[in-house]
């Protein structure tokens, strides 16, 4: 009974602490603000949660045709939420509440409101797990709880929750991994380690990688610093660690392997900027956004006498090591998969800092007065040095004074404790510590997140606005799609948000995600050279107003804000409207499933322009392998009938100098060139100033932007193809600066081929259901002919014709195709995550082996105990 009350008291204390450190966001919640960043939070976190909820509850576990142009959500969204245990549990709760009519139909607002309570519960759980680990390694309860508070309630926790919520789940699994390591070293019990590895790799492949680096370092540190004499020898530990690691990985591989494959099948230009080994100027004592080190830790780590204690030495040295890592961009790159430096590993630092605090508090009553006085003096010196060293930190700064006041109170409390060595005085010191830390962490949230990160702009009102998801927008889209009756795509973005279609639940033509199908990205970047009206990695959007691509790829509708200029592609006409919005419909739509016996090979089209490749896709099917049955059209380059003139600057030998605020080039077309249809203009463009910021590019009515060369989000694709309506002059406009612009090509498109193809195309019945596309076609081509559908090609797709598995073809650079048979063809395209059948066997086999190993170890242990009793 006493133990039960102790557990209740511990849980209550943890929950109370979690609520107190969330007070800034609780106050904001009551005022209609949400615990969410205005950028990736609203652009990715909410859309992905809502979309996965819709797909999972409809039985679509693996694939979504509304994820951009289509994608394997189980694998491509595993970096985010598709296999996140916290998300899956939250989804289950929301579904139960939905069924019970406690809440309305779940939408992005539901998920926005859920962030705060989920965060409080997650932080409480992380705190209790850390306490459990500290208690297991024989730290008394109160010091263990105090240390765990600094781990769970750290600055990096709140930064993760607000900006990239799934990051914060790593706080839960790290203590389990440490406990698993200790269970093997101390008790020869591998089950905890197996379970911790399985949970970590299943939950998130990216953070399991980061946590495993830490666990490797922790195990090596434990080999060097043995905490007791009866620990398992290192060689024997390996006999447990290696199979336990393999079994845990085998269980979690059902998520890990598909998600890692999706990561490897992603494309992002290599980060090739120099990465210094040391040079991060992060002020971890005053202003750090990610690693705000507690004053209590600074005092304790300066107590020389504590290092005689092996457990303190373990945690303190690991803390110093990870604080050193904080200053190294090279180390940050390693933790980010040897890519651009990203500081996301600070939760590891906070865990060992918390351990240092927990052990240090147990040693305080026995510390010598001189050692404690010296430690306080060194701590004050460290703070003074940080103030002096950080030239960006002004003593007059309110935040610096706020931090310094808290530090001064903690220092004063422990200075008094130095001379008044009573238990009640140590308790008073801890009260001072938490009375200063809790307001500090709330103030840090207000300054670094709500203020500097503009989180204060994230409101429930914004989520209902026309800049995110107004009811007017959603009703018009729903009316349009219901009037159509078939699977078609609609283009619409609010406030330049590529995931609008996920928020408003319609099949769109854009997506923004860190992991995407590289076949599609190559299609946009290189194969068809489509300008997305915004240069940035990890996204694609629209088809550059190119009518051929809309017809080919099922793009039937585009919605526009009536207050904005409307630049509809060729063949689009007004179809349906509301008070503020109008939807245009494509009059040159091609069928979803298209059949042709004209074959072009990618290699034969390498020297052709994007427009000529579009024509090849209209005429037939473009395949990656084999032989061409047709020669692709070649269209004339009209640049020999164009005069190039500088505007607002000078142009010579490919070098453009814009002297006015805006200038560029005028391509003046000869009088005999067509003034109907469209022109495709292609050219190479690069800003000659490496430090120039993002800049706008306008080509007549078409507007786009280009990233700075300093940006890690630039695509590094400098060969552009822009479609504009036919005009006598094509005006290229850029801001003031120096540019390389050359290699011009100009081709005319009259859309005769598109209109003829659309008029002659045969409607082929098809059915889309969950992760399948079913097409029925009667082929009268005597064995010739191919069928293609606008579904992106990626590993995991299989195709059968009349019940027999066939070779899946990559058609039109990035989509699905299959060779037809004579007569009736019942074609079924089916998606499963990569290596799915093998992974089910691996997962279940590893689970059974783990249970068997555990049974054998338990039986051996029981036999040993029986032998001892008989002896």
C-alpha positions in Angstrom: 0.0 0.0 0.0 2.8 2.4 0.9 4.5 1.6 -2.4 1.3 2.3 -4.3 1.0 5.7 -2.7 4.6 6.4 -3.5 4.0 5.7 -7.2 0.9 7.9 -7.1 2.8 10.7 -5.5 5.7 10.3 -8.0 3.3 10.4 -11.0 1.5 13.4 -9.6 4.7 15.2 -9.0 5.9 14.5 -12.6 2.5 15.6 -14.0 2.7 18.8 -11.9 6.2 19.6 -13.2 5.1 19.0 -16.8 2.2 21.4 -16.4 4.3 24.0 -14.8 6.9 24.0 -17.5 4.1 24.2 -20.1 2.5 27.3 -18.5 3.5 29.6 -21.3 1.8 27.4 -23.8 -1.2 26.8 -21.5 -1.8 30.5 -21.2 -1.5 30.8 -25.0 -3.9 27.9 -25.5 -6.5 29.7 -23.4 -6.0 32.7 -25.7 -6.5 30.7 -28.9 -2.8 30.1 -29.7 -1.4 26.7 -30.5 1.9 25.0 -29.5 3.0 24.9 -33.1 5.6 26.6 -35.4 4.1 28.7 -38.2 6.4 27.1 -40.9 7.0 23.4 -40.8 4.6 23.0 -38.0 1.7 24.2 -40.1 3.1 23.2 -43.4 4.0 19.6 -42.5 3.2 18.4 -39.0 -0.6 19.2 -39.1 -1.1 18.1 -42.8 0.7 14.8 -42.3 -1.2 14.0 -39.1 -4.5 14.7 -40.7 -3.7 12.9 -43.9 -2.4 9.8 -42.2 -5.5 9.8 -39.9 -7.8 9.9 -43.0 -5.8 7.2 -44.8 -5.4 4.8 -41.9 -9.0 5.0 -40.7 -10.1 4.3 -44.3 -7.9 1.2 -44.5 -5.2 2.8 -46.6 -2.2 1.7 -44.6 0.6 1.9 -47.2 -0.2 4.2 -50.2 -2.0 7.4 -50.8 -2.9 8.7 -54.2 -3.3 12.2 -52.6 0.2 12.4 -51.3 1.3 14.8 -54.0 1.0 12.8 -57.2 1.0 9.6 -55.2 3.4 8.0 -52.8 4.0 5.2 -50.3 3.0 7.0 -47.1 4.1 4.1 -44.8 7.7 4.5 -45.9 8.0 8.1 -47.1 6.2 9.5 -44.0 8.0 7.2 -41.5 10.4 10.0 -40.8 7.4 11.9 -39.5 4.4 10.0 -38.2 3.4 6.9 -40.1 5.2 4.6 -37.6 5.4 7.0 -34.7 4.1 5.1 -31.6 3.0 8.3 -29.9 1.1 9.4 -33.0 -0.5 6.0 -33.5 -1.7 6.0 -29.8 -3.0 9.6 -30.2 -4.8 8.6 -33.4 -6.4 5.7 -31.6 -7.7 8.0 -28.8 -9.0 10.5 -31.3 -10.8 7.8 -33.3 -12.4 6.5 -30.1 -13.5 10.0 -29.2 -14.9 10.4 -32.7 -16.9 7.2 -32.5 -18.2 8.2 -29.1 -19.3 11.6 -30.6 -17.2 13.4 -28.0 -15.5 15.5 -30.7 -16.7 16.4 -34.2 -15.2 15.1 -37.4 -11.4 15.2 -36.8 -9.6 17.9 -38.8 -6.4 19.9 -38.6 -7.9 21.9 -35.7 -8.4 18.7 -33.8 -4.7 17.8 -34.2 -3.7 21.4 -33.4 -5.6 21.3 -30.1 -4.1 17.9 -29.3 -0.5 19.0 -29.3 -0.5 20.6 -25.9 -2.1 17.7 -23.9 0.0 15.1 -25.8 3.1 17.1 -25.0 2.3 17.3 -21.3 1.7 13.5 -21.2 4.8 12.8 -23.2 7.0 15.0 -21.0 5.5 13.3 -17.9 6.3 9.9 -19.3 9.8 10.8 -20.3 10.4 12.2 -16.8 9.2 9.0 -15.2 11.2 6.8 -17.5 14.4 8.8 -16.7 13.6 8.4 -13.0 13.2 4.7 -13.5 16.7 4.4 -15.1 18.3 6.6 -12.4 16.7 4.5 -9.7 17.9 1.3 -11.3 21.5 2.5 -11.2 21.0 3.2 -7.5 20.3 6.9 -7.3 17.9 7.8 -4.5 14.4 8.8 -5.6 14.4 12.6 -4.9 17.8 13.3 -6.6 16.7 11.0 -9.5 13.5 12.9 -9.8 15.3 16.3 -9.7 17.7 15.3 -12.4 15.0 13.8 -14.6 13.2 17.1 -14.5 16.1 18.8 -16.3 16.1 16.1 -18.9 12.4 16.1 -19.8 11.8 19.8 -19.2 14.8 21.0 -21.3 14.8 23.7 -23.9 15.4 21.2 -26.7 12.2 19.3 -25.8 10.0 22.3 -26.3 11.8 23.3 -29.5 11.3 19.9 -30.9 7.6 19.8 -30.0 6.9 23.2 -31.4 8.7 22.9 -34.7 9.0 19.1 -35.5 6.9 17.3 -33.0 8.0 13.8 -33.9 11.6 14.7 -32.8 10.5 14.8 -29.2 9.5 11.1 -29.1 13.2 10.3 -28.9 13.0 11.6 -25.3 11.0 8.5 -24.5 13.1 5.8 -26.0 16.6 7.0 -24.9 16.1 6.0 -21.3 14.9 2.6 -22.4 18.1 2.0 -24.4 20.2 3.0 -21.4 18.2 0.7 -19.1 18.6 -2.1 -21.6 22.4 -1.6 -21.6 22.5 -1.6 -17.8 20.3 -4.7 -17.6 22.8 -6.7 -19.7 25.9 -5.4 -17.9 24.4 -5.9 -14.4 22.0 -8.8 -14.7 22.7 -10.6 -18.0 19.1 -9.8 -19.1 18.8 -8.9 -22.8 15.1 -8.5 -23.1 15.0 -4.8 -22.2 17.6 -4.0 -24.7 15.8 -6.0 -27.4 12.6 -4.2 -26.7 14.3 -0.8 -26.6 16.1 -1.4 -29.9 12.9 -2.7 -31.5 10.8 0.3 -30.3 13.5 2.8 -31.4 14.0 1.5 -34.9 10.3 1.0 -35.5 9.4 4.5 -34.2 11.8 6.6 -36.2 14.8 5.5 -38.2 16.5 8.9 -38.1 16.5 9.3 -34.3 17.3 5.7 -33.7 20.5 6.4 -35.6 21.3 9.4 -33.4 20.4 7.4 -30.2 22.5 4.4 -31.3 25.6 6.7 -31.7 25.0 7.8 -28.1 24.5 4.2 -26.9 27.7 3.1 -28.6 29.6 5.9 -26.7 27.8 5.0 -23.5 28.7 1.3 -23.7 32.4 2.2 -24.3 32.3 4.6 -21.4 30.8 1.8 -19.2 33.6 -0.5 -20.3 36.2 2.1 -19.2 34.3 3.1 -16.0 33.0 0.0 -14.2 30.5 0.8 -11.5 30.8 -2.5 -9.6 32.9 -5.6 -9.5 30.3 -8.1 -10.4 29.6 -6.6 -13.9 29.6 -9.0 -16.8 33.0 -9.1 -18.6 33.2 -7.2 -21.8 33.6 -10.3 -24.0 30.5 -11.8 -22.4 28.6 -8.5 -22.8 29.2 -8.7 -26.5 27.7 -12.2 -26.6 24.5 -10.5 -25.3 24.7 -7.1 -27.0 25.2 -8.4 -30.6 22.4 -10.9 -30.8 20.1 -8.6 -28.8 20.8 -5.8 -31.2 20.2 -8.0 -34.2 16.9 -9.4 -32.7 15.7 -5.9 -31.7 16.6 -4.6 -35.2 14.8 -7.6 -36.8 11.6 -6.9 -34.9 11.7 -3.2 -35.8 12.8 -3.8 -39.3 9.2 -3.9 -40.5 9.3 -0.1 -40.2 13.0 0.6 -40.4 13.8 -1.1 -43.7 11.0 0.6 -45.8 11.7 4.0 -44.2 15.5 3.7 -44.8 14.8 2.6 -48.4 12.6 5.7 -48.8 15.3 7.8 -47.4 17.9 6.4 -49.9 15.4 6.7 -52.7 15.0 10.4 -51.9 17.0 13.0 -53.7 18.6 16.0 -52.2 21.7 17.7 -53.6 24.8 16.8 -51.7 25.9 19.4 -49.1 29.4 20.2 -50.3 30.1 23.4 -48.4 33.1 23.2 -46.1 32.3 22.1 -42.5 34.7 23.3 -39.9 35.5 21.0 -37.0 34.8 23.6 -34.4 33.1 27.0 -34.7 29.5 26.9 -33.3 29.2 30.1 -31.2 26.2 28.8 -29.3 26.1 30.4 -25.8 24.9 27.4 -23.8 24.7 29.3 -20.4 22.7 32.3 -21.6 21.0 32.3 -25.0 21.2 28.9 -26.6 18.0 27.9 -28.4 18.7 24.2 -28.0 21.1 23.5 -25.1 20.4 25.8 -22.2 22.6 24.3 -19.4 21.2 24.6 -15.9 23.1 26.6 -13.3 22.9 23.6 -10.9 24.9 21.4 -13.3 27.5 24.1 -13.7 28.1 24.1 -10.0 28.1 20.3 -9.6 30.4 19.6 -12.5 33.0 22.0 -11.0 33.2 20.0 -7.7 36.5 18.3 -7.9 35.8 15.8 -5.1 32.8 14.3 -6.9 35.0 12.8 -9.6 36.1 10.1 -7.2 32.6 8.7 -7.5 32.5 6.4 -10.5 28.9 7.1 -11.4 29.4 10.9 -11.2 32.5 10.5 -13.3 30.6 8.6 -15.9 27.8 11.2 -16.3 30.0 14.2 -15.9 32.6 13.2 -18.5 29.9 12.3 -20.9 28.2 15.6 -20.3 31.5 17.5 -21.0 32.0 15.4 -24.1 28.5 16.2 -25.5 28.9 19.9 -24.6 32.1 19.8 -26.6 30.1 18.2 -29.5 27.7 21.2 -29.3 30.5 23.4 -30.5 31.5 21.3 -33.5 29.7 21.6 -36.9 31.5 18.5 -38.0 30.0 16.4 -35.1 26.6 18.0 -35.9 27.1 16.8 -39.5 27.9 13.2 -38.3 24.7 13.1 -36.1 22.8 14.3 -39.2 23.9 11.5 -41.4 27.1 13.2 -42.6 25.0 15.9 -44.2 24.6 19.6 -43.4 25.2 20.3 -39.7 22.0 20.2 -37.7 21.9 20.4 -33.9 19.2 17.9 -33.0 21.1 15.7 -30.6 20.9 17.9 -27.6 18.4 15.5 -25.9 21.4 13.2 -25.5 23.4 16.0 -23.8 20.5 16.8 -21.5 20.2 13.1 -20.4 23.8 12.9 -19.2 23.5 16.4 -17.7 20.4 15.2 -15.8 22.4 12.1 -14.7 25.2 14.4 -13.5 22.8 16.5 -11.5 21.1 13.4 -10.0 24.3 11.8 -8.8 25.8 15.2 -7.7 22.8 15.9 -5.4 23.3 12.6 -3.6 27.0 13.5 -3.0 26.4 17.1 -1.8 25.9 16.3 1.9 29.4 14.8 2.0 31.3 17.3 0.0 34.1 19.3 1.6 33.4 23.0 2.2 36.5 24.1 0.3 35.5 22.0 -2.7 32.0 23.5 -2.8 33.3 27.1 -2.4 35.8 26.5 -5.2 33.0 25.0 -7.4 30.8 28.0 -6.9 33.7 30.4 -7.7 34.5 28.5 -10.9 30.8 28.5 -11.9 30.6 32.3 -11.4 33.8 32.6 -13.4 32.4 30.5 -16.3 29.3 32.7 -16.5 31.4 35.8 -16.5 33.6 34.4 -19.2 30.5 33.6 -21.3 29.3 37.1 -20.8 32.6 38.6 -21.9 33.2 36.1 -24.8 29.7 36.5 -26.4 30.0 39.8 -28.2 26.4 39.5 -29.3 25.1 39.5 -25.7 24.6 42.9 -24.2 24.6 43.2 -20.4 21.7 45.6 -20.9 19.8 42.9 -22.7 16.7 41.9 -20.6 17.2 38.2 -21.2 20.8 38.3 -20.0 19.8 40.1 -16.8 16.9 37.6 -16.4 19.2 34.6 -16.7 21.9 36.2 -14.5 19.4 36.9 -11.7 18.3 33.3 -11.6 22.0 32.2 -11.6 22.8 34.6 -8.8 19.9 33.2 -6.7 21.1 29.6 -7.2 24.7 30.5 -6.4 23.6 32.4 -3.3 21.5 29.5 -2.1 24.4 27.0 -2.4 26.8 29.5 -0.9 24.6 29.6 2.2 24.3 25.8 2.1 28.1 25.6 2.2 28.1 27.1 5.6 24.7 25.6 6.7 25.0 22.0 6.0 21.5 20.8 6.9 19.2 18.6 5.0 16.4 21.2 5.1 18.8 23.7 3.7 19.6 21.4 0.7 15.9 21.1 0.2 15.6 24.9 0.3 18.4 25.1 -2.4 16.4 22.8 -4.6 13.3 24.9 -4.1 15.3 27.9 -5.3 16.7 25.9 -8.2 13.2 24.9 -9.5 11.7 28.3 -8.6 14.2 29.9 -10.9 14.3 27.2 -13.6 10.6 26.8 -14.2 10.1 30.5 -14.9 13.3 30.5 -16.9 12.2 27.7 -19.2 8.8 29.4 -19.7 10.6 32.7 -20.5 12.9 30.9 -22.9 9.8 29.5 -24.7 8.4 33.0 -24.9 11.6 34.5 -26.2 13.1 31.8 -28.5 9.9 30.2 -29.7 6.9 32.6 -29.5 9.0 35.7 -30.1 12.0 34.8 -32.3 10.2 31.8 -33.9 6.9 33.7 -34.5 5.0 30.9 -32.7 2.7 33.6 -31.3 1.2 33.9 -34.8 0.0 30.3 -34.7 -3.6 30.6 -33.8 -6.8 28.6 -34.2 -8.2 31.6 -36.0 -5.4 31.3 -38.6 -6.2 27.7 -39.3 -9.8 28.7 -40.2 -8.7 31.6 -42.4 -8.4 31.8 -46.2 -4.6 31.6 -45.8 -4.9 28.0 -44.5 -8.3 26.3 -44.9 -11.4 28.5 -45.1 -14.8 26.8 -45.3 -15.4 28.6 -48.6 -12.3 27.1 -50.2 -13.2 23.6 -49.0 -16.8 23.8 -50.1 -16.0 24.9 -53.6 -13.4 22.2 -54.0 -15.8 19.6 -52.7 -18.5 20.8 -55.2 -16.1 20.6 -58.1 -14.9 17.1 -57.3 -18.4 15.8 -56.6 -19.6 17.1 -59.9 -16.8 15.2 -61.7 -17.4 11.7 -60.4 -14.0 10.3 -61.4 -10.5 10.5 -59.9 -9.0 13.8 -61.1 -6.5 16.2 -59.6 -7.0 19.8 -58.6 -4.3 22.4 -58.2 -4.6 24.9 -55.3 -2.3 26.2 -52.6 -3.0 28.6 -49.8 -0.2 31.0 -48.9 2.3 29.1 -51.0 1.8 25.9 -48.9 2.5 22.8 -50.9 0.5 20.5 -48.6 -2.7 22.4 -48.9 -4.3 19.4 -50.6 -3.6 17.3 -47.5 -5.2 19.9 -45.2 -8.3 20.3 -47.4 -8.5 16.6 -48.4 -8.4 16.6 -52.2 -6.1 15.0 -54.8 -3.6 17.7 -55.6 -0.4 18.2 -57.6 2.0 19.4 -55.0 3.8 18.1 -51.8 6.4 19.3 -49.3 8.2 16.5 -47.4 11.8 15.8 -46.4 11.5 12.4 -48.1 10.1 12.1 -51.6 10.3 9.8 -54.5 13.5 10.7 -56.4 11.9 9.5 -59.7 9.4 12.4 -59.4 12.1 14.9 -58.3 14.3 13.9 -61.3 11.2 14.3 -63.5 10.8 17.8 -62.3 14.4 18.8 -62.1 16.0 17.2 -65.2 13.7 15.1 -67.4 11.0 17.8 -68.0 12.7 20.8 -66.3 9.5 22.0 -64.7 9.7 25.3 -62.9 7.6 25.0 -59.7 7.3 28.8 -59.1 9.6 28.4 -56.1 13.0 26.9 -55.9 13.4 24.6 -53.0 14.4 21.0 -52.3 12.0 18.5 -50.7 9.0 19.6 -52.7 7.3 19.7 -56.1 4.3 21.8 -57.2 2.2 22.1 -60.3 3.4 21.7 -63.8 4.8 25.1 -64.6 1.5 26.1 -66.4 2.4 23.6 -69.1 -0.9 22.4 -70.6 0.6 19.1 -72.0 1.6 18.0 -68.6 -1.8 18.8 -67.1 -3.5 16.7 -69.7 -1.0 13.8 -69.3 -0.9 13.7 -65.5 -4.6 14.0 -64.7 -4.5 17.7 -63.8 -8.1 18.7 -64.6 -8.8 21.6 -62.3 -7.0 24.7 -61.0 -8.5 27.0 -58.4 -7.6 30.7 -58.2 -8.2 33.6 -55.8 -10.2 36.2 -57.7 -8.2 38.9 -56.1 -4.9 37.6 -57.7 -3.8 37.7 -61.3 -5.1 34.6 -63.1 -2.6 32.9 -65.5 -4.4 29.8 -66.6 -2.7 27.3 -68.8 -3.8 26.8 -72.4 -7.2 25.0 -72.7 -8.4 25.9 -69.2 -11.7 27.7 -68.9 -13.8 28.9 -66.0 -16.0 26.1 -64.6 -17.3 26.9 -61.1 -17.0 29.8 -58.7 -17.7 31.1 -55.2 -17.6 34.6 -53.8 -13.8 34.8 -53.7 -12.6 31.9 -55.8 -12.9 30.5 -59.3 -12.1 27.0 -60.6 -10.9 26.5 -64.2 -11.3 23.2 -66.0 -9.0 21.6 -68.5 -10.7 21.0 -71.8 -7.8 18.9 -73.2 -7.8 16.1 -70.6 -6.3 12.7 -71.6 -7.7 9.5 -70.0 -6.2 8.2 -66.7 -5.1 5.0 -68.4 -3.5 5.5 -71.8 -2.5 2.9 -74.4 0.0 3.2 -77.3 2.2 1.1 -79.4 4.6 3.9 -80.2 7.7 3.6 -78.0 10.4 6.1 -77.3 13.6 5.4 -75.3 14.9 7.8 -72.7 18.4 7.6 -74.1 17.2 8.6 -77.5 15.5 11.7 -76.0 18.5 13.0 -74.1 19.3 15.6 -76.7 15.7 16.7 -77.0 14.2 19.7 -75.3 11.5 19.4 -72.6 8.8 20.4 -75.0 9.9 17.7 -77.5 9.8 15.2 -74.6 6.3 16.3 -73.8 5.3 15.6 -77.4 6.9 12.1 -77.2 4.7 11.4 -74.1 1.7 12.6 -76.0 2.5 10.4 -79.1 3.3 7.2 -77.2 5.2 5.9 -74.2 8.7 6.8 -73.1 10.6 3.8 -71.6 13.9 3.5 -69.7 15.1 0.4 -71.6 14.8 -1.3 -75.0 14.6 0.1 -78.5 12.5 3.0 -79.9 9.8 2.2 -82.4 9.5 5.8 -83.4 11.6 8.9 -83.9 10.7 11.8 -81.6 9.7 15.1 -83.2 12.3 17.9 -83.4 10.9 21.4 -83.1 12.8 24.4 -84.5 14.8 26.7 -82.1 13.6 30.2 -82.9 16.4 32.1 -81.2 17.9 33.0 -84.6 14.7 35.1 -85.1 15.1 36.8 -81.7 16.9 40.0 -80.8 18.3 40.1 -77.2 18.4 43.5 -75.6 19.5 44.5 -72.1 17.0 46.4 -69.9 18.1 48.5 -67.0 21.7 47.3 -67.3 24.2 45.7 -69.7 24.6 42.3 -71.3 27.6 40.8 -73.0 29.0 37.3 -73.5 26.5 35.7 -71.2 27.0 38.2 -68.4 24.1 40.4 -67.3 24.7 43.4 -65.0 21.4 44.9 -63.7 22.1 48.5 -62.5 18.6 49.5 -61.8 16.3 48.1 -59.0 14.8 45.8 -61.6 16.1 44.9 -65.1 17.1 42.1 -67.3 16.7 41.1 -70.9 14.1 41.6 -73.6 13.8 38.8 -76.2 12.2 40.6 -79.1 10.6 38.2 -81.5 10.6 38.9 -85.3 7.3 39.9 -86.7 6.7 36.6 -88.5 6.7 34.5 -85.4 3.3 33.2 -84.1 1.4 35.3 -81.6 -1.0 32.4 -80.5 -0.3 29.5 -78.3 2.7 29.5 -76.0 6.5 29.9 -76.0 8.9 27.7 -74.1 12.0 29.6 -73.3 15.0 27.8 -71.8 18.2 29.3 -70.4 21.0 28.9 -67.8 20.8 31.4 -64.9 23.1 31.9 -61.9 23.6 34.7 -59.5 27.2 35.7 -59.6 27.2 36.9 -56.0 27.6 33.8 -53.7 26.2 35.8 -50.8 23.1 37.3 -52.6 19.8 36.5 -50.9 16.8 34.8 -52.4 15.7 36.7 -55.5 12.6 36.9 -57.7 12.6 36.0 -61.4 9.8 37.1 -63.7 9.4 36.0 -67.3 6.4 37.9 -68.7 3.4 36.8 -66.6 5.3 33.8 -65.1 6.8 34.6 -61.7 9.2 32.3 -59.7 12.0 32.7 -57.2 15.6 31.4 -56.9 17.4 30.5 -53.7 20.6 32.1 -52.5 23.8 30.1 -53.2 24.2 30.1 -49.4 21.0 28.2 -48.9 21.1 24.5 -48.0 17.7 24.3 -49.6 18.7 25.2 -53.2 18.2 22.6 -55.8 21.4 23.4 -57.7 19.3 23.2 -61.0 20.3 26.3 -62.9 18.9 25.3 -66.3 15.4 26.7 -66.5 12.5 26.2 -68.8 9.7 28.7 -68.6 6.4 28.6 -70.4 4.7 32.0 -71.3 1.8 33.0 -73.4 2.8 34.0 -77.0 3.9 37.7 -77.2 6.1 39.8 -79.4 8.5 40.3 -76.5 9.6 38.0 -73.7 10.8 40.1 -70.8 13.2 38.4 -68.3 13.3 40.5 -65.1 15.7 40.2 -62.2 16.6 42.5 -59.2 19.8 44.6 -59.2 22.9 42.5 -59.4 25.3 40.5 -61.6 24.1 37.3 -63.3 25.3 34.6 -65.7 22.5 34.0 -68.2 23.1 32.1 -71.4 22.3 29.1 -73.6 18.9 30.4 -74.8 16.4 28.3 -76.6 13.0 29.3 -77.8 10.3 27.0 -79.1 6.7 27.5 -80.0 3.8 25.3 -78.9 0.5 25.5 -80.8 -1.1 22.6 -78.9 -2.3 20.9 -82.0 -0.8 17.6 -80.9 -2.5 17.9 -77.5 -5.9 18.7 -78.9 -5.7 15.8 -81.4 -4.5 13.4 -78.8 -7.3 14.4 -76.4 -9.9 14.1 -79.2 -8.8 10.7 -80.3 -8.1 9.2 -76.9 -10.1 6.2 -75.8 -11.6 6.2 -72.3 -10.5 3.1 -70.5 -12.3 2.0 -67.3 -10.2 2.0 -64.1 -10.8 1.6 -60.4 -8.6 3.0 -57.6 -9.0 1.2 -54.3 -6.7 1.7 -51.3 -3.3 0.5 -52.7 -4.5 -0.8 -56.0 -5.2 0.4 -59.5 -7.3 -1.9 -61.6 -7.7 -1.4 -65.4 -9.6 -3.5 -67.9 -8.7 -3.1 -71.6 -9.4 -5.2 -74.7 -6.2 -5.1 -76.7 -6.7 -5.5 -80.4 -3.1 -4.6 -81.3 -1.9 -8.2 -82.0 0.3 -8.3 -78.9 1.8 -4.9 -79.4 1.0 -2.0 -77.2 1.7 -0.6 -73.7 -0.5 0.8 -71.0 0.6 3.7 -68.8 -1.0 5.4 -65.8 0.0 8.7 -64.0 1.0 7.0 -60.8 4.6 7.5 -59.7 7.0 4.7 -60.2 8.6 3.5 -56.9 9.8 0.2 -55.4 6.9 -1.7 -53.9 4.6 -1.6 -56.9 3.9 -4.9 -58.7 1.6 -5.5 -61.7 -0.3 -8.6 -62.8 -2.1 -9.1 -66.1 -4.9 -11.7 -66.1 -3.7 -13.0 -62.8 0.0 -13.5 -63.8 2.8 -11.3 -62.6 4.4 -9.1 -65.3 7.4 -6.8 -65.5 6.6 -3.4 -64.1 7.8 -0.7 -66.5 9.0 2.9 -65.7 6.9 4.9 -68.2 7.3 8.6 -69.2 10.4 9.0 -66.9 8.6 8.5 -63.6 5.3 6.6 -63.9 3.9 3.1 -64.1 3.5 1.1 -67.3 3.0 -2.5 -68.5 3.2 -4.4 -71.8 -0.2 -5.5 -72.9 -1.3 -9.0 -74.0 -3.6 -10.0 -76.8 -7.3 -9.6 -76.2 -8.7 -8.9 -72.7 -6.3 -7.5 -70.2 -7.3 -7.4 -66.5 -4.5 -5.3 -65.1 -3.9 -4.9 -61.4 -1.2 -2.6 -60.1 -0.6 -3.3 -56.3 1.5 -1.5 -53.9 3.2 -2.9 -50.7 6.1 -1.3 -48.8 9.5 -2.4 -50.2 10.5 -6.0 -49.1 7.2 -6.3 -47.2 6.8 -10.1 -47.3 10.4 -10.7 -46.3 10.1 -8.2 -43.5 7.0 -9.8 -42.0 8.9 -13.1 -41.8 12.0 -11.3 -40.3 9.9 -9.4 -37.7 7.9 -12.5 -36.6 11.0 -14.7 -36.6 13.0 -12.2 -34.6 10.1 -11.9 -32.1 9.9 -15.7 -31.7 13.6 -16.0 -31.3 13.6 -13.3 -28.6 10.9 -15.0 -26.7 12.7 -18.3 -27.0 16.0 -16.8 -25.8 14.2 -15.2 -22.9 12.6 -18.5 -22.0 16.0 -20.3 -22.1 17.7 -17.6 -19.9 14.8 -17.7 -17.4 15.0 -21.5 -17.3 18.7 -21.4 -16.8 18.4 -18.7 -14.1 15.7 -20.8 -12.2 17.9 -23.9 -12.5 20.8 -21.9 -11.0 18.7 -20.7 -8.1 17.5 -24.2 -7.5 21.1 -25.5 -7.4 22.1 -22.8 -4.9 19.2 -23.8 -2.6 20.1 -27.5 -2.8 23.7 -26.7 -2.1 
